[in-house]
Amino acid sequence: MLFNDQKTEPAHILIIDDQPSNVLILREAVRDLGEIHFATSGEAALRAAQREPPDIILLDIEMPEMDGYAVCQAIKADPRLRGVPVIFVTSHTQDANELHALSLGGVDFLHKPLNVPIARARIQTHLALRLRSKQLACAQQDLQDLVQHLPAFVAYWDESYCNILCNDVDGQWFGIPAERMRGMRLQEVLGNHVYAEIEAHLAGLADGRAVSFDLEYMRQDGDMLFGQVSLVCRDQSGLQAGLLMLVTDVTDRKLAETSLHNEKERLRITLNSIGDAVIATDAEGRVNFLNPIAEAMTGWYGRRAIGVPIEQVMPLRDSFDGHVLQNPIYLALKEQRIVGMALNSQIACRDGRVLEVEDSAAPIWDQAGKLTGAIIVFHDVSEARAMALKMTHLAH
């Protein structure tokens, strides 16, 4: 359902007859079918129709000065009125009169004296057709407006890949306006390089399936455009009847993805290059990253540690009495602040080594301020503490 399908305005009916008695009979025939207007001369009828285009016209043939035939010709010559159905109403019974009325654009012919029920049924049928015609015209306009304002290139090509229509009125995509593109071949519009990339995917349309792929090309202004192309083949009786092409500009998304990838790569290199061990977790304290130093100190390889609780990968205990210590990751997540590691902490490695460690943990927030995890940075202080103990012993 498109935008204008909901509009239900009352029909406008224009009765044109110079005899008041005939107007009354016609008015009775169309009672309750819409708003009724009438005119008693051809000139008055044209003014009324131009002021407010009717949905149907009931037109008498025999009128002074300007007969019904002349009125019909004037109506059909007006671009705003040529689609209005005209039903001739007359006492003439000759076939020649009816044929002449139909040749001028009339849609039906009612004979006097009127059979009101039959006349009403025929008028009602033409009103329904007029209403449907207006709805189709509105729907077509809605669709045209929608396609022309889409932030995408939409085009249709025949079985020989000649352009039939496209929505690029100003030629912003390929430098060719829609009017000039009509009739041009696909290769001519896109250029040999871009067409070669698309041609590789055309074979996939042979079985009637749609294909989608990414494409990049240089605009005429020198900017690089990244597009996502969708091709849909229209079949008729098993034969390819045409090709529908949709190209969506994803340049901003591609540039953002590239920038994000580069940023992540810089961060990865930085974390892998520093001398401290780094472990990151999610908001539940499950490991999602270890740098090489952390792998070497804990004995856990990154792939095996992913999803494992931090206390299993990095078990901490007190250096003096050996009791288990809570990992500062959990305190950082709970209190949402930077937390220092307890003094005299040591880590039990998977290979049986015991290392004295120290440093801190901090929470991680996303752009919306939501807590997404935490990170702990630590380093081996076993030699430093052993040296400190030795110096203390020597001093005493």
N, C-alpha and C positions, 0 to 999 in steps of 0.2 A: 504494500500500500504506500503510495507516494503522498506528497504533501497536500495536493489539491483534491484528493479523493473524498475528503471529509466535508467539502463545501456543498451544501444543499440549499441553494436559493430557489425561490418560487419561479416557475416559468413565466416568461413575458409573452403574451399572445396579442398580436395586432390584427384587428378586423378592419378591412378596407371595403366599404360598400356605400354607395350614395343613397340607398334606400333604407330609412330607419327601421322598417319592418324586417328587412333581411338581417340587419345588425342584431335585432332582438332575437331572431331565430338562431343565428350563429352563436350569440352570447349564451343562449340556453344550452347549445350543444357542447360548449367548452366550460360550462359552469364547474367550478371547483378544480379545474386543471391548472390554474395559475392566475396571475394578474392580467386582467383584460383591458386593452386599450383599443380605441377605434378611431377611424378617420373616414370622412365622407368624400374625399377627393384624392387624386393621385399626388398633388403637390403637398397637401397636408400629411399624407401617409409617409412620403419621403422625409419630410422634416421630423416627424415623430420617430421614424426608424433610425435616422441619423443621430437624434438626440439620445435615444436609448435603444440600442439594437435588440430586437425581439428574438425569441426562440423559435417562433413559427409565425407565418403570415397567412391569413385567410383572405384571398384577393378575388374580388368580383371583376369580371372582364368588361362588361358594358358600363362605362362611366363617362360622363361628359368631359370634354377638353383633353383629359389624359386617361386612356383606357388601361385595362389591366395588363395588357401585353407591354405597353410602354413603361408602366410602373415596374414590372418584373425585370425588363432590360436595365432600367436605371439601378435597381437593387443589385443585380448581378454584376454591374460595372463598378460598384463601390467595394473596395477591398475589405472594409469592415463588415459588409452585409452579404457578400456573395455566398457565404456558407449557410445563411438562414434558409430553411426549407419554406417554399412557397406552394400553397395548395390553392388551385384555382376553383372558384365557385361560380357556376353559371347555369343558365337555362338552355344553353346551346347543346344540342345532342349530336351534331355532326362530328365524325371522326377527325376531320381536318382541323377543327378548333382544338380538340384535345391534343392532337399531334403537335400543333403549333405551340400550345402552352407548354408541353413537355420539352420541346426543342429549345425553348427560351430558358429552361432551367427549373421549371416547375416539377415538384415531386409527386403530385397527385392531382386528381380532378374530381370535384364533387358536383353532382347535378342537382338543380332545383326542380321541383320542391325537395328539400332535404329530408332524408330519412335520418332523424336525429340520432338514434342509437348507433346506426352504422357510421354516420359521420363522426360521432364522438369517438368511436373505437379506432377509426382510421387516423384521426387527429392525435389521439393518445399514443398510437404506435409511432407516429412521426416525432412526437415530443420526446418519447423515450429514446429514439435513435439520435435525436439532437442532443439530449443530455449526455448520452454515452459518447458521442462525438466530441463534445466539449470536455468531458473528463479525460478522454484519450489525448486531446490536444494539450490539456494542462499537464497531464502525466509526461507527455513528450517534452514539454518545456521544462518541467522539473528535472527530468533526466538529463536534458541538454545542459541546464545550468549546473547541475551536480557534477557532470563529467568535465565541463569546462573549468570548473573551479577546484578540481581535485589537484592536490600537490603531487601529481604523477603524470607521466606521458601515457596516454591511451590512444591506440591506433588499431585500425582494422585493415587487413590486406587480403586481396582475393587469392584464388588458387595459384596465380602466377606471381604472387608477392608484389602486386601493384597496390598502392595505397588507395583506399576508398574513403576513409575519413580518419581524422585525428582531432584531439582536443587542444593541440598546441597552436593557439590562434596567433601568438606573437613570434613563434619560432624560437623560443627560449632554449629548447632542448638540443636541437640539431641544427639550429640556424636557418630553418626552413619553415615559414608560416604554413598553417594548415591548408589555406586556400591554394598555395603554390605546390604543396606536397601531394595533393590529390592527383593520382595517376602515375606518380613516380614509383620506381621500383625500390624495394627494400634496400638493396645493395647501394643504390644511388643515394639514398637518404642517409644511411649510416656510414658509408665509406667502406673501403675494402677491409681495413683492419678490424673494425668493430663487427662488420658482417661476417668475417671469417670466424670470429668467436661465437656468434649466434648460430651460424650454419652448422657448427658441430653438434648443436642441440636440436636442430630441426628434425633429424632422423628419429628422435624419440617421440615425435608427434604422430608417426605413422600408425601406431596402434590406438590413437585417439586419446592418449593420456596428456595431461598438462605437464609442462616442465618448468622448473624454476632454477635460476642460477644467478651468480653475481657477475657484474661486468664493470669495467672501469675504462674510461676514455677521456680524452682531452677535449674540453669545450673550445669553441672558437675564440673565447676571451683568454685562453691559456690556462684556465683553472681545471684541475683534475676532478672528475665526477665519478663517484662510486654509485652504481645503480644495482637494484635487485630486479631482475627481469623475470616475468612470468609469461609463458606462451600457452595459448589454448587453441587447439585446432577444432574448427567447426566442421562436422561431417554431415553430408546429405547422401543417403542411400549408399553408404560405404565409401563415398568419394570425398576427398578433402575439398571443402567449399570455401575455406577462408581461414585466416589466422588472426587471432586477437592477441595484441601485445600490450602488456602493462609494465612500465618501467618506473620504479619508485626510487627517489633520490635518498640514499642512505649514507651520503658523504659525511654528515655530522656524526652519525653513529660509528662509521668506520674510523674517522679521525679520533673519536673518543676511545674506541677500543684499542687503537694503536697507541695512543697516549697512555692508557691504563696499562697495556702490556709493557711498554717501555718503563713506566714507573715501577711496576712490579719487578721487572728485570733488574732495575737499578737497586731496588730494595733487597732483592735476593743476593745480588753480588755484594752489597754492603754487609748484610748479615753473615754471609759466608766468609767475608774477609776479615771481620773483626776478631780480636783475640779472645773474647768472652763467649761462653756458651749461651745460646738463646733458645728458649722453648716457649711456644705460644699455645694457648688452649682456647676452647670455646667457653661459653658462659657456664657450662656444667663442669669445667675443669678437665675436659678430655683433650688430649694433645692433638694439634693439627699442624704443627711445624717444629722441626729441630734443625739447627744449623750444624755443619760438620763438627764444630768443637763440642757441641752438646752430644752428638752421636758418639764421639770419641770418649767423652767423660762418663756417659751413662752406660755405654755398651749397647744402646738401642739404635738400630737403623731406622731411618725416617719412615719408610713404608710400614714397618712392623709396629711402630709406635703410634701411628695415626689412629685416633679413636680410643686409645688406652688412657685410663685415668692417670693424672700427673703423679700421684703417689706411688704408682707402680713403675713408671719410667724413672722417677727421681725420688726414691725413698730416702727420707731424711731422718737422722737420729742424733741424739745428744752425744757430743764427743766424750763427756765424763762418765755418764752412767749408762749410755746406750739406749735410753728410752726413745720411742718413736716421736718425732716432731711433726706438727701439722705443716703441710706445705704452704708457704706464704701466698701462693696463688689463690687459695680459698679465702684467705683473709682479705686479699685485694678485691676479689669478686664480691664478698659480703659487705665490706665497708666502703667499697668503691673509692679507694685511695691507694697511694704508693705505700708499700709495706716493706720494711727491711727484714732481712733474714735474721733469725735468732743467732745469738753469739754461740760459738763453739758447735756449729752445725757441721755434720759430715754426711756424705752421700755414699750409699752402698752400691757399687757398680755391679753389672750383671756378671762380669768376669771375676768377681770376688774382691776386687780392689776396694779400698775405703779412702775417700778423698775428703780433705777438709775444704769446705766451700763457704763463700760469703757473697752477698749482693742483695738485690731487691726485686720485688714484683710490682706490677702496675696494671690497672684495668685498661681495657680498650673500648672506646665508644665509636659508633658509626656517625655519619653526618647528621642523622636525626637525633643524636644524643642518646641512642639506645645502647646499653651495655651488651657487647657481643663476645667478650672474652677477656683474657688477661695474658700478660707476657712476663716471663721471669728471665733475668740476666744474672749469671753467676760465673765465678772463676775459681780455679784451684788455688788454695792458699796453704796447701800442706807443707811445702818447703818453708814458706814464710813463718808459719806457726812453729815448725820444728826448730828453725833458727832462733826464734824468739825464746823458746824454752831453753835452748842451749845457752843463749846469752844470759838468761836469768840464772841458770845453774852456775855458770862461770862467775857471775857477779857475786854470788853468795858463797 
